[in-house]
């Protein structure tokens, strides 16, 4: 695989990625219902209730987008494992620390590049 990740660690990370994908898929299914358009029936909702429903819908849409992006990252990490490119930063090409991969196995960036991206 790679010089810094052995086969046992790869299997552990692969298991984490599959579990994470399953959890995220379940969350997406749940959020899709919450993100459905709010009906404009004024008799069913008062102004405040409708506003709260719209706010919940917007939060669900944002969470849905974040989950879908994480699923994309998980799927990309799984492809990288297959091609033996897993564990290397997409930005600088350096190794991503094993601790970071265990904490967030779908991480495409090392901690330094992630911090740099967040600052810009």
trRosetta pair geometry for C-beta under 8 A, 3 or more apart (Angstrom, degrees):
i j d omega theta_ij theta_ji phi_ij phi_ji
1 5 5.7 -72 111 89 130 95
1 6 7.3 131 44 -154 125 18
1 7 6.3 158 -11 -82 126 61
1 10 5.2 -151 -101 -63 167 148
1 84 5.8 -160 -147 -132 52 91
1 86 7.5 -38 -173 57 108 105
2 5 4.8 46 57 36 110 92
2 84 6.9 162 -57 -175 77 83
2 86 7.2 -124 -28 76 129 72
2 87 5.3 -112 7 63 167 143
2 88 7.6 -177 -118 -44 143 96
2 95 7.5 139 160 -116 140 107
4 87 6.8 -173 72 157 104 142
4 95 5.2 44 30 -144 156 151
4 98 6.9 -141 146 -52 103 105
5 9 4.8 -126 -163 91 81 127
5 10 5.6 102 143 -61 114 84
5 13 7.5 -26 -162 1 137 144
5 86 7.5 -65 56 103 159 99
5 87 5.2 -145 -14 -83 139 161
5 98 6.6 157 -94 -100 88 103
5 101 7.6 -32 -96 71 133 168
6 9 5.2 94 55 13 69 103
6 10 7.1 -125 104 -7 35 91
7 10 5.5 -52 -146 34 33 115
7 11 6.4 36 154 -21 65 102
8 11 5.8 -53 -153 33 31 112
8 12 6.6 32 149 -18 64 104
9 12 5.5 -51 -149 35 35 113
9 13 6.3 31 154 -15 67 106
9 98 6.7 -49 -164 -142 145 120
10 13 5.8 -58 -146 41 30 108
10 14 6.0 36 153 -24 65 108
10 81 6.6 137 -165 -145 104 109
10 86 7.4 110 -129 82 98 140
11 14 5.5 -51 -143 36 29 115
11 15 6.4 34 154 -21 62 103
12 15 5.8 -54 -153 33 29 112
12 16 6.5 30 149 -18 63 105
12 102 7.7 -8 124 -111 121 93
13 16 5.4 -51 -148 36 36 114
13 17 6.3 38 152 -21 66 104
13 81 7.6 -178 102 -95 111 130
13 86 7.6 152 114 156 143 140
13 101 5.8 -21 -115 153 133 112
13 102 7.1 -98 -92 -90 90 56
13 105 4.9 162 -159 -135 88 124
14 17 5.7 -52 -148 34 31 112
14 18 6.5 29 154 -17 64 105
14 78 7.6 91 -135 -118 78 78
14 81 6.0 121 -92 -159 99 166
15 18 5.9 -55 -149 37 31 109
15 19 6.4 28 154 -15 65 108
16 19 5.8 -58 -147 40 30 110
16 20 6.1 31 155 -20 66 110
16 102 7.4 167 -47 -144 170 51
16 105 4.6 135 101 -21 123 153
17 20 5.7 -54 -143 38 29 112
17 21 6.3 32 156 -21 63 105
17 74 5.4 155 -162 -158 88 92
17 77 5.6 -145 -121 100 137 123
17 78 5.7 166 144 -71 143 89
17 81 7.6 -155 25 -23 163 144
17 105 5.0 -118 -67 115 84 135
17 106 6.6 124 -119 -68 93 82
18 21 5.8 -51 -147 33 30 112
18 22 6.5 31 153 -18 62 105
18 78 7.9 92 -70 -97 70 124
19 22 5.7 -56 -152 36 32 112
19 23 6.4 30 152 -17 66 107
20 23 5.7 -55 -147 38 32 111
20 24 6.1 29 156 -16 67 108
20 70 7.7 -106 160 154 113 114
20 74 5.6 -161 101 -110 113 137
20 105 6.8 -175 -2 51 149 114
20 106 6.8 -136 111 -31 154 117
21 24 5.8 -57 -144 40 29 109
21 25 6.2 34 155 -23 64 106
21 71 6.4 91 -134 -133 76 78
21 74 4.7 177 -78 135 91 149
21 75 7.3 99 -112 -62 126 70
21 78 7.7 7 -53 -42 145 136
22 25 5.8 -52 -147 33 28 113
22 26 6.6 29 153 -17 62 105
23 26 5.8 -57 -154 36 31 111
23 27 6.4 29 151 -18 65 107
24 27 5.4 -53 -145 37 35 113
24 28 6.3 40 154 -23 67 102
24 67 5.2 166 -161 -167 92 92
24 70 5.6 -147 -119 97 146 113
24 71 4.9 -175 125 -74 139 90
24 74 6.8 177 25 -2 151 150
25 28 5.7 -50 -148 32 31 113
25 29 6.6 34 152 -20 62 103
25 71 7.0 99 -68 -110 68 129
26 29 5.7 -53 -154 33 32 113
26 30 6.5 30 151 -16 64 107
27 30 5.6 -56 -150 39 34 112
27 31 6.1 29 155 -17 69 109
27 63 7.9 -104 161 151 113 108
27 67 5.2 -149 102 -125 117 146
28 31 5.8 -57 -140 41 30 108
28 32 6.4 43 157 -34 64 100
28 64 6.4 92 -133 -142 70 79
28 67 5.0 -172 -74 121 84 135
28 68 6.4 95 -110 -70 125 76
28 71 7.0 -6 -46 -40 140 144
29 32 6.0 -45 -152 17 27 115
29 33 7.8 25 153 -14 55 98
30 33 6.5 -60 -171 28 35 107
30 34 7.0 20 145 -7 68 111
31 34 5.4 -61 -149 44 44 110
31 35 5.7 36 156 -19 77 113
31 60 5.1 171 -160 -170 84 90
31 63 5.5 -144 -124 99 141 106
31 64 4.3 -179 130 -81 134 91
31 67 6.5 159 16 17 152 148
32 35 5.9 -62 -140 42 26 107
32 36 7.3 54 153 -51 58 84
32 64 6.7 108 -73 -120 54 133
33 36 6.1 -28 -167 -15 35 113
34 56 6.6 -98 -177 149 104 99
34 57 6.9 -169 152 -108 69 51
34 60 3.7 -158 113 -118 108 153
35 57 5.9 106 -138 -160 43 69
35 60 4.0 -151 -69 116 77 112
35 61 4.7 121 -137 -73 116 67
35 64 5.2 -26 -45 -24 155 147
36 57 7.4 -92 67 -127 40 109
37 57 7.3 58 -128 -151 26 148
38 45 7.8 15 174 -29 112 167
38 50 6.7 127 154 -158 137 76
38 53 4.7 124 -126 127 133 115
38 54 5.3 -92 10 -79 157 68
38 57 5.4 -112 -39 -37 105 150
39 44 6.9 22 91 58 120 142
39 45 7.7 152 81 -6 82 124
40 50 7.8 56 -131 -144 48 134
41 44 4.2 43 104 16 118 112
41 45 6.5 106 83 12 72 89
42 45 6.6 -79 -134 66 30 73
42 46 8.0 53 -170 -114 68 27
42 50 7.5 -35 -113 -53 58 147
45 49 4.4 -146 -157 96 83 109
45 50 3.9 109 135 -66 134 86
45 53 6.3 -71 -124 3 147 142
46 49 4.7 88 47 13 77 105
46 50 6.7 -145 86 -8 34 90
47 50 5.9 -59 -146 37 25 109
47 51 6.3 26 155 -19 62 108
48 51 5.6 -55 -149 36 31 113
48 52 6.4 31 153 -18 65 105
49 52 5.6 -53 -148 37 32 112
49 53 6.3 34 151 -21 65 105
50 53 5.5 -52 -147 35 33 113
50 54 6.4 34 152 -20 65 103
51 54 5.7 -52 -147 35 31 111
51 55 6.4 33 152 -19 64 105
52 55 5.6 -53 -148 36 33 113
52 56 6.3 33 153 -18 65 105
53 56 5.7 -53 -147 38 31 111
53 57 6.3 36 150 -23 63 105
54 57 5.5 -51 -147 34 32 115
54 58 6.4 33 153 -19 65 104
55 58 5.8 -53 -149 36 31 110
55 59 6.4 30 153 -16 64 105
56 59 5.7 -54 -146 38 32 110
56 60 6.2 34 153 -20 65 106
57 60 5.7 -55 -148 37 30 112
57 61 6.4 33 152 -22 64 104
58 61 5.6 -49 -147 33 32 113
58 62 6.5 32 153 -18 64 103
59 62 5.7 -53 -150 36 33 111
59 63 6.3 31 153 -15 66 107
60 63 5.7 -55 -144 42 32 110
60 64 6.0 39 153 -26 65 106
61 64 5.5 -51 -146 34 29 116
61 65 6.5 32 154 -19 62 103
62 65 5.8 -53 -153 33 31 112
62 66 6.6 29 150 -16 64 105
63 66 5.6 -54 -148 37 35 112
63 67 6.3 35 153 -19 67 105
64 67 5.8 -54 -147 36 30 110
64 68 6.3 29 155 -18 64 107
65 68 5.8 -56 -146 37 29 111
65 69 6.4 30 154 -19 64 105
66 69 5.7 -54 -149 35 31 111
66 70 6.5 30 153 -17 65 105
67 70 5.7 -55 -149 37 33 110
67 71 6.4 37 151 -22 66 103
68 71 5.5 -48 -148 33 34 114
68 72 6.6 39 150 -21 62 101
69 72 5.5 -50 -153 32 35 115
69 73 6.6 34 149 -17 65 103
70 73 5.4 -52 -148 37 37 113
70 74 6.3 40 151 -22 68 102
70 106 6.4 106 -165 83 74 162
71 74 5.6 -50 -146 35 33 112
71 75 6.3 33 154 -17 65 105
72 75 5.9 -55 -148 38 29 110
72 76 6.3 30 152 -19 63 107
73 76 5.6 -53 -146 37 32 113
73 77 6.3 35 153 -21 65 104
73 106 4.0 89 126 162 104 121
73 107 7.8 28 173 -77 129 16
73 108 6.2 -114 -142 -32 102 107
74 77 5.6 -53 -149 35 31 112
74 78 6.5 34 151 -20 64 104
74 105 7.8 52 -120 93 80 95
74 106 4.6 -62 -80 -97 58 130
75 78 5.6 -51 -150 34 33 114
75 79 6.6 36 150 -19 64 102
76 79 5.6 -52 -151 35 34 113
76 80 6.4 36 149 -21 65 104
76 106 7.5 88 60 -161 89 90
76 108 6.8 -2 106 -86 136 117
77 80 5.5 -52 -148 35 34 114
77 81 6.7 40 150 -24 64 98
77 86 6.2 72 -167 -124 70 105
77 105 6.3 120 163 137 160 80
77 106 4.6 -126 -20 -125 143 59
77 107 7.8 68 -91 40 130 38
77 108 7.5 -125 -72 -75 88 74
78 81 5.7 -46 -151 27 34 113
78 82 6.8 34 150 -16 62 103
79 82 5.7 -55 -156 36 35 113
79 83 6.3 13 154 -2 69 110
80 83 5.9 -65 -140 50 33 97
80 84 7.9 -98 167 65 58 10
80 85 4.4 -94 -153 79 86 88
80 86 4.0 125 120 -74 102 70
80 87 7.8 175 138 2 125 55
80 88 8.0 -152 -171 38 131 85
81 84 7.5 28 -176 -78 29 33
81 86 4.4 22 -78 -37 58 147
83 86 7.9 131 62 -27 71 78
85 88 6.0 -80 179 36 69 117
87 95 6.0 -9 149 -148 95 77
87 96 5.4 -141 -166 42 50 94
87 101 6.3 -18 -112 -81 81 148
88 93 5.8 -6 175 -160 113 47
88 94 7.0 171 -152 90 73 20
88 95 6.2 -52 -102 -100 63 43
88 96 6.7 -160 -99 -9 9 88
89 92 4.8 12 95 49 137 79
89 93 6.0 -60 67 -8 86 11
89 94 5.1 17 16 54 124 68
89 95 7.5 21 -14 74 89 5
89 96 5.7 134 -63 -63 74 87
89 108 7.4 85 -150 146 48 54
89 109 5.3 46 -145 -145 91 46
89 110 4.1 -50 -78 -16 130 93
89 113 5.4 125 -167 13 133 146
90 108 4.4 1 -10 163 128 102
90 109 6.0 -63 36 -77 91 69
90 113 7.8 -171 61 123 69 156
91 109 5.6 31 1 -122 115 99
91 110 7.6 -112 50 25 104 85
91 113 4.0 159 56 -153 143 148
91 116 7.9 179 144 68 164 127
91 117 7.5 -142 -68 -54 154 116
92 110 6.5 -51 44 23 117 125
92 112 7.4 -3 1 84 151 115
92 113 5.5 -155 -9 -64 106 128
94 110 5.5 -9 80 -39 105 154
94 112 8.0 23 56 42 142 124
95 110 7.3 82 97 -92 36 121
96 100 5.4 -106 168 81 94 127
96 101 5.6 110 111 -57 112 98
96 107 5.8 162 -165 102 151 118
96 109 7.3 123 -100 121 117 21
96 110 4.9 -151 -104 -91 67 69
96 111 7.9 121 -147 -20 76 68
97 100 4.5 93 65 4 89 103
97 101 7.0 -158 96 -5 47 85
97 110 7.0 92 -9 -144 77 88
97 111 6.8 -5 12 -12 118 113
98 101 5.5 -54 -146 39 36 112
98 102 6.3 36 154 -19 67 103
99 102 5.9 -54 -149 36 30 109
99 103 6.4 24 153 -14 64 109
100 103 5.7 -60 -147 41 31 109
100 104 6.3 -37 174 45 69 91
100 107 5.6 -59 149 44 105 168
100 110 7.2 126 55 -144 168 51
100 111 5.8 -144 -87 -52 143 98
101 104 7.3 -83 -129 72 21 52
101 105 5.4 49 180 -116 68 58
101 107 6.4 -121 -96 40 54 115
102 105 7.0 23 -112 -70 18 85
104 107 4.5 85 104 -48 104 104
107 114 7.4 -47 -157 -68 110 137
109 113 4.3 -126 -169 91 110 112
109 114 4.4 145 102 -62 124 81
109 117 6.6 -58 -141 -3 175 139
110 113 5.1 84 54 16 78 101
110 114 6.9 -142 93 -9 36 92
111 114 5.5 -56 -143 37 31 115
111 115 6.3 32 158 -19 66 104
112 115 6.0 -55 -151 35 28 108
112 116 6.4 27 152 -17 63 109
113 116 5.4 -53 -145 39 35 115
113 117 6.2 39 154 -22 66 104
114 117 5.7 -54 -149 35 30 112
114 118 6.4 27 154 -17 63 108
115 118 5.8 -58 -148 38 31 111
115 119 6.4 30 155 -20 65 108
116 119 5.9 -58 -150 34 30 111
116 120 6.7 15 159 -10 64 110
117 120 6.3 -67 -149 40 29 101
